[in-house]
Amino acid sequence: MAQSSESIESRVASTVLESHPVEVEVMCSADNSTSVELLEGDGKSVGTVRLWKYALPGHPADEIFTVKETIAKMDDENRSLTLNVLEGCVLKTYEGFIVTVSVTPKEGAEDSECIVRWILDLEKEHEDVPHPHLYMELVDFISKELGSLLPN
């Protein structure tokens, strides 16, 4: 099910909007970046479409999930990126799912330490839709793993 680029805030007021921040300290430069499978665009500007493949904590390692997202907003100066989920299993649970990730050099630390902050903004049809614990664990894991793999 494709999602429009319309912001979650402008959707119908009958849904429940929630924001869930995750912040991780990582031992790598805040200027490092990684890539995923590029489907459309140049890979680094608004409108780019990417396909992510991932496993969720608590699921078998061979159970792979996918999500197609588009870059909705970029701020190079503040090292921030906002992604709007277009397709994927996450939209079976949530009406809308927007991820904002920012990477900031750690104050008072060498250039090889940074803080990665993820904000998961989601739209739930009603209060009984589950909290995004698994996705919060996933972005925490991604941040820590990338930090150990990227050069300082």
C-alpha positions as CSV (number, residue, x, y, z in Angstrom):
1,M,0.0,0.0,0.0
2,A,1.7,3.2,-1.1
3,Q,1.7,6.2,1.2
4,S,1.6,9.8,-0.1
5,S,4.2,12.3,0.8
6,E,1.6,14.1,2.9
7,S,2.8,14.8,6.4
8,I,1.3,12.8,9.3
9,E,0.2,16.0,11.0
10,S,-2.1,16.9,8.1
11,R,-4.0,13.6,8.2
12,V,-7.4,12.9,9.7
13,A,-7.8,13.8,13.3
14,S,-9.4,10.5,14.2
15,T,-6.0,8.7,14.3
16,V,-3.5,8.6,17.1
17,L,-0.2,10.3,16.5
18,E,2.9,9.3,18.5
19,S,6.5,10.2,18.4
20,H,9.2,7.9,19.8
21,P,12.8,9.1,20.1
22,V,15.8,6.8,20.3
23,E,19.3,8.2,21.0
24,V,22.5,6.2,20.8
25,E,26.1,7.2,21.4
26,V,28.3,5.8,18.6
27,M,32.1,5.6,18.3
28,C,32.4,7.0,14.7
29,S,32.5,10.4,13.1
30,A,29.2,12.2,12.7
31,D,30.1,12.7,9.0
32,N,30.0,9.0,8.1
33,S,27.1,7.7,6.1
34,T,25.9,4.4,4.7
35,S,23.7,3.4,1.8
36,V,20.9,0.9,1.1
37,E,19.5,-0.3,-2.3
38,L,18.7,2.6,-4.5
39,L,15.5,2.3,-6.5
40,E,14.9,5.9,-7.8
41,G,16.8,9.2,-7.8
42,D,20.4,10.0,-7.1
43,G,20.6,8.5,-3.6
44,K,21.2,11.7,-1.9
45,S,18.4,14.2,-2.5
46,V,14.7,14.6,-1.7
47,G,12.6,12.2,-3.7
48,T,15.2,9.4,-3.7
49,V,13.5,6.0,-3.1
50,R,15.4,3.2,-1.3
51,L,14.7,-0.4,-0.3
52,W,15.8,-1.5,3.1
53,K,16.0,-5.2,4.1
54,Y,16.2,-6.0,7.8
55,A,15.5,-8.5,10.6
56,L,13.5,-7.7,13.7
57,P,14.6,-8.6,17.2
58,G,12.7,-11.6,18.5
59,H,12.1,-13.0,15.0
60,P,14.1,-15.8,13.3
61,A,17.3,-14.5,11.7
62,D,16.3,-15.8,8.3
63,E,12.9,-13.8,8.4
64,I,13.7,-10.8,6.4
65,F,11.5,-7.7,6.3
66,T,11.5,-5.0,3.7
67,V,10.5,-1.4,3.6
68,K,10.5,1.1,0.8
69,E,11.1,4.7,1.8
70,T,11.6,8.0,0.2
71,I,13.8,10.9,1.4
72,A,11.3,13.5,2.4
73,K,13.7,16.1,3.8
74,M,17.5,16.6,4.1
75,D,19.5,19.0,6.1
76,D,23.2,18.5,5.4
77,E,24.2,21.3,7.8
78,N,22.5,19.6,10.8
79,R,23.3,16.1,9.5
80,S,19.6,15.2,9.5
81,L,17.5,13.1,7.2
82,T,13.7,12.4,7.2
83,L,12.3,9.3,5.5
84,N,8.7,8.6,4.7
85,V,7.8,4.9,4.5
86,L,6.0,4.1,1.3
87,E,5.6,0.3,1.4
88,G,6.4,-2.5,3.8
89,C,5.3,-4.6,6.7
90,V,5.4,-1.7,9.1
91,L,2.4,-0.2,7.3
92,K,0.4,-3.3,8.1
93,T,0.6,-2.1,11.8
94,Y,0.8,1.7,11.4
95,E,-1.2,4.0,9.1
96,G,1.9,6.2,8.6
97,F,5.5,5.9,9.6
98,I,8.1,8.7,9.3
99,V,11.7,8.3,10.5
100,T,14.0,11.2,11.2
101,V,17.6,10.5,11.9
102,S,20.3,13.0,12.9
103,V,23.9,12.6,13.7
104,T,25.7,15.1,15.9
105,P,29.3,15.2,17.1
106,K,29.5,14.5,20.8
107,E,30.3,17.7,22.7
108,G,33.7,17.7,24.2
109,A,34.7,14.5,22.5
110,E,37.1,13.8,19.7
111,D,35.9,13.8,16.1
112,S,35.4,10.1,16.4
113,E,32.4,10.1,18.7
114,C,28.8,11.2,17.9
115,I,25.2,10.9,19.0
116,V,22.7,9.3,16.6
117,R,19.1,10.4,17.3
118,W,16.2,8.6,15.7
119,I,12.6,9.9,15.9
120,L,9.9,7.5,14.9
121,D,6.7,9.4,14.1
122,L,3.8,7.0,13.6
123,E,0.1,7.2,13.0
124,K,-2.1,4.6,14.7
125,E,-5.7,3.9,13.8
126,H,-6.5,3.5,17.5
127,E,-4.9,3.3,20.9
128,D,-4.8,-0.6,20.8
129,V,-2.1,-0.6,18.0
130,P,1.1,-1.8,19.6
131,H,4.0,0.5,20.7
132,P,6.9,0.3,18.2
133,H,9.3,-1.4,20.7
134,L,10.8,-3.7,18.0
135,Y,11.5,-0.8,15.6
136,M,13.1,1.2,18.5
137,E,15.3,-1.8,19.2
138,L,16.1,-2.1,15.5
139,V,17.3,1.5,15.1
140,D,19.3,1.2,18.3
141,F,21.0,-2.0,17.0
142,I,21.6,-0.4,13.5
143,S,23.3,2.6,15.2
144,K,25.5,0.5,17.4
145,E,26.5,-1.9,14.5
146,L,27.2,0.9,12.1
147,G,29.3,2.6,14.7
148,S,31.5,-0.5,15.1
149,L,31.8,-0.9,11.3
150,L,32.5,2.7,10.2
151,P,35.9,4.3,10.3
152,N,36.6,6.7,13.1
